[in-house]
């Protein structure tokens, strides 16, 4: 009789220990995201999942720790928030309720849970989030941009000018037909072209041909996108041709002019 009682107690102890070891906390998320950056909520919402090889394991309580560094969290120094044991099955969107958080602040956190039998899991792996800019005063940056061409600080069309046939007044009116323009330039002997870029715009549209290869086309006079023509340039004399099309008898800004420029880098 005494032997049977001892075995029964040992079996219950074994079952309880197994439940505690088998329940783990995983997939920690802040505002639905894994380790998010720039969270803009003053009280971010935390979520996690529990996993167990056993069926029907439910969370009955949780504890969440939040610290300002990974080292502090690993040492269980919860200098931002310790929820304590909270009797709840909630594991999604648990609102942070610790110290007030500042812009750009880093927060490291972990969770452990208790199941219905009172067995506690180990701590989850650490997760983190960073706070975003929480007030207008925190936006201290300056707008940045390219102050001119990447090569010499000048616009690629700074040396270009509008060209046209020696007829009429294209700034006021141009015939609705094609006009052809040609430019010849020389690559010095013994030089190798490492990069060649052409900038071309036309009013209304154009095709750019370099050494019998079409290298660019466009239909706007308001922009001159770069065209990489390195492969079309050859040593010696190069010919650049551009048929330009005016769609109708044009008023200023509506057809009949072409600006062009090119840039060669050679050694």
C-alpha positions in Angstrom: 0.0 0.0 0.0 2.8 2.4 1.0 4.7 1.5 -2.1 1.7 2.2 -4.4 1.2 5.6 -2.8 4.8 6.5 -3.3 4.7 5.6 -7.0 1.5 7.7 -7.5 3.1 10.8 -5.9 6.2 10.3 -8.1 4.0 10.1 -11.2 2.2 13.4 -10.4 5.5 15.2 -9.8 6.9 13.9 -13.1 3.8 15.2 -15.0 4.1 18.7 -13.4 7.8 19.0 -14.2 7.2 18.0 -17.8 4.5 20.7 -18.3 6.7 23.4 -16.9 9.7 22.4 -19.2 7.5 22.0 -22.3 5.8 25.4 -22.4 7.9 28.1 -24.2 7.2 31.7 -25.3 8.1 32.6 -28.8 7.4 35.1 -31.7 7.6 38.3 -29.7 6.2 41.2 -31.6 5.7 44.9 -30.9 2.8 46.6 -32.8 2.5 43.4 -34.9 6.2 43.6 -36.0 9.3 41.8 -35.1 11.9 44.1 -33.6 10.4 47.3 -35.2 12.2 50.6 -35.5 10.6 54.0 -35.1 7.4 53.0 -33.1 5.3 56.1 -32.7 2.9 54.9 -30.0 3.6 56.2 -26.5 2.4 52.8 -25.1 3.5 50.2 -27.6 1.4 47.0 -27.7 3.3 43.7 -27.2 2.3 40.2 -28.4 3.7 36.7 -28.2 2.8 33.0 -28.7 3.2 30.0 -26.4 4.2 26.6 -27.8 4.0 23.2 -26.1 4.2 19.6 -27.3 1.1 18.9 -25.1 -2.5 19.5 -26.3 -4.7 22.1 -24.7 -2.0 24.1 -22.9 -3.4 27.6 -22.1 -1.8 30.7 -20.6 -3.2 31.7 -17.2 -0.8 34.5 -16.4 2.2 36.4 -17.7 5.1 38.6 -16.7 6.8 41.1 -19.0 10.2 42.8 -18.4 11.4 45.8 -20.4 14.9 47.3 -20.0 17.0 50.0 -21.7 19.7 47.6 -22.8 20.2 44.0 -23.6 22.7 43.6 -20.7 20.2 44.9 -18.2 17.5 42.7 -19.5 19.7 39.6 -19.4 20.5 40.5 -15.7 16.7 40.8 -15.0 17.2 44.5 -14.2 13.9 45.8 -15.5 14.6 49.6 -15.3 11.7 50.5 -17.6 8.9 48.1 -16.8 8.1 45.0 -14.8 4.5 44.0 -15.2 4.8 41.5 -12.3 2.6 38.4 -12.5 -0.6 39.4 -14.3 -3.4 36.9 -14.0 -4.6 36.9 -17.6 -4.8 34.8 -20.7 -4.1 37.8 -22.9 -1.1 37.4 -25.2 -1.9 39.9 -27.9 -1.7 43.7 -27.9 -0.7 44.0 -24.2 0.0 47.7 -23.7 3.3 48.8 -22.3 2.7 50.4 -18.9 6.1 51.4 -17.7 8.2 54.5 -17.5 7.5 57.2 -20.1 9.5 56.6 -23.3 11.5 59.2 -25.2 12.2 59.7 -28.9 14.8 57.3 -30.4 14.8 55.2 -27.2 15.8 51.5 -27.4 13.7 49.0 -25.4 14.6 45.4 -24.9 11.9 43.0 -23.5 11.1 39.4 -22.7 8.1 37.4 -21.4 7.3 34.3 -19.4 4.0 32.7 -18.8 2.1 30.3 -16.4 -0.2 27.6 -17.6 -3.4 26.5 -16.1 -1.7 24.1 -13.7 0.6 26.9 -12.4 3.7 25.7 -14.1 5.9 28.6 -15.3 7.8 28.7 -18.6 11.3 29.9 -19.0 11.9 33.5 -20.2 11.5 34.0 -23.9 14.4 35.1 -26.1 14.9 38.8 -25.9 13.2 41.1 -28.4 13.5 44.9 -29.0 11.9 48.0 -30.4 13.0 51.6 -30.9 10.8 54.7 -30.4 10.3 57.0 -33.3 10.3 60.9 -33.2 7.4 61.7 -30.8 7.2 65.5 -31.2 7.9 68.1 -33.8 10.9 69.4 -31.9 12.6 66.0 -32.4 12.8 66.6 -36.2 16.2 68.2 -36.3 17.4 67.1 -39.7 17.9 69.2 -42.8 16.7 68.5 -46.4 19.5 67.2 -48.5 19.8 66.8 -52.3 22.3 66.9 -55.1 23.4 70.5 -55.6 24.1 70.2 -59.3 25.7 67.6 -61.5 27.7 64.8 -59.9 30.7 65.6 -62.0 31.3 69.3 -61.6 28.5 70.9 -59.7 26.7 72.1 -62.8 23.6 71.2 -64.6 24.1 68.8 -67.5 22.5 71.3 -69.8 24.3 74.3 -68.5 26.5 74.4 -71.6 23.6 73.5 -74.0 21.4 75.8 -76.1 18.3 75.6 -78.2 19.1 74.8 -81.9 17.0 74.9 -85.0 17.2 75.2 -88.8 18.1 78.7 -90.0 14.5 79.4 -90.9 11.5 81.1 -89.4 11.1 81.8 -85.7 10.7 78.5 -83.9 10.2 80.2 -80.6 6.9 81.5 -82.0 6.0 78.8 -84.5 7.5 75.7 -86.2 6.2 73.5 -89.0 4.6 70.2 -88.0 7.2 68.0 -89.6 10.6 66.4 -88.9 13.8 68.2 -88.9 17.3 66.5 -88.7 20.2 67.7 -86.7 23.8 66.3 -86.8 26.9 66.9 -84.8 30.4 65.4 -85.3 33.0 65.2 -82.6 36.4 63.6 -82.3 37.8 61.2 -79.7 41.6 61.9 -79.6 43.8 59.1 -80.9 45.2 56.9 -78.1 42.4 57.7 -75.7 40.0 55.1 -74.3 36.5 56.3 -73.4 35.6 55.1 -70.0 32.1 56.7 -69.8 30.1 58.7 -72.3 26.8 60.3 -71.4 24.4 62.3 -73.7 21.6 64.6 -72.6 19.0 65.5 -75.1 15.5 67.1 -75.1 13.3 68.1 -77.9 10.0 70.0 -78.4 8.0 67.8 -79.2 9.8 64.5 -79.6 13.1 63.0 -80.9 15.3 60.0 -81.5 19.0 60.2 -80.9 21.3 58.1 -83.1 25.1 57.8 -82.5 27.2 56.0 -85.1 24.1 54.4 -86.6 22.9 53.2 -83.2 19.7 54.6 -81.7 20.8 55.4 -78.1 17.9 57.5 -76.7 14.4 58.9 -77.4 12.0 61.2 -75.7 8.9 63.3 -75.9 9.4 66.1 -73.4 11.4 69.4 -73.6 11.1 69.9 -69.8 13.6 67.2 -68.9 16.8 65.8 -70.4 17.4 62.3 -68.9 21.0 61.0 -69.3 21.7 58.3 -71.8 24.7 56.0 -71.4 26.3 56.0 -74.9 29.6 54.5 -73.9 29.2 51.5 -76.0 28.4 53.5 -79.1 31.4 55.9 -79.0 34.5 54.8 -81.0 38.0 56.3 -81.4 38.3 59.0 -84.1 35.3 60.8 -85.6 31.9 60.1 -84.3 28.6 61.2 -85.8 25.6 62.1 -83.7 22.2 62.6 -85.5 18.8 63.5 -84.1 15.6 63.7 -86.1 13.2 66.0 -84.2 9.5 66.0 -84.7 7.0 68.8 -84.1 3.5 67.4 -84.0 1.9 70.6 -85.2 2.5 74.2 -86.0 3.8 75.0 -82.5 3.6 77.9 -80.1 6.4 78.6 -77.7 7.1 75.6 -75.5 5.0 73.3 -77.8 7.4 72.2 -80.5 10.3 72.9 -82.8 13.5 73.3 -80.7 16.2 71.0 -79.4 18.9 71.4 -76.8 21.7 68.8 -76.6 25.0 68.3 -74.8 27.3 65.4 -74.2 30.1 64.5 -71.8 33.0 62.2 -72.4 35.4 60.8 -69.8 38.6 59.4 -71.3 42.1 58.5 -70.4 
